[in-house]
């Protein structure tokens, strides 16, 4: 796909990886539908999209809310006339051991923390993927969907909820690649390792130091490393049904 004048929606584009993707795709001429919860953050992303030489619009939307997602993608279709790409990037963490033991069981992961992560990281991806596919099928122009998974999809201590959701979005990308190929829609996932964003800066420094020491490249990735991979998957018309790991060789 030549990104010039293509319309790409990015969820969670108010900061972090989503913002870096918006700027990278805008620099290649794509128009960006910025989807997030925080209007101020989205305005800043839009300013950076314009500074990169393109245009976009912002859409305040909770990706876990079906009615909001349906209305948002219908608006994107109307506002831009078509939708060619979606990056399902919005995500949250609510980490904790499933069962914490210290002289006996002291706590357990709450159902609320399990459900919150499932709602945003798994159901949100399903809803946005479904509505984007409808726009792409109706336009007849095909398209490309990218789900942001994680190295944690293989299983990570303290992340029963997050790991399960990230495995799920990788599986959905493969499923959609098979289901939607007949409409010339491709689907892939990216599984980042540890990338320097607001999400990882919230981790305790001593935990981060330990993690970085275990990364063969001995450094965290930058948001631009993930944005480059998004651009590659959008542009390469024969990439579909795959999970691309971008993790400095952390995953064995
Ligand atoms: P981030 O800095 O926390 O940004 C996530 C964005 O998603 C925020 O702008 C947040 O908005 C938005 N968001 C959260 N819940 C939402 C909802 N229900 N509806 C719409 N938007 C919502 O995270 P990041 O590090 O850029 O991560 C982006 C994606 O990459 C996530 O899916 C994450 O799991 C994945 N990932 C990140 C890393 C990493 O090392 N950073 C590694 C592997 C995978 P608010 O701030 O307003 O809540």
Boltz pocket constraint, residues with backbone or C-beta under 6 A from the ligand:
constraints:
  - pocket:
      binder: B
      contacts: [[A, 11], [A, 12], [A, 13], [A, 14], [A, 15], [A, 16], [A, 17], [A, 18], [A, 35], [A, 36], [A, 37], [A, 38], [A, 41], [A, 61], [A, 62], [A, 63], [A, 64], [A, 88], [A, 89], [A, 90], [A, 91], [A, 92], [A, 120], [A, 124], [A, 148], [A, 149], [A, 150], [A, 151], [A, 191], [A, 192], [A, 193], [A, 194], [A, 195], [A, 196], [A, 197], [A, 198], [A, 199], [A, 200]]
      max_distance: 6.0
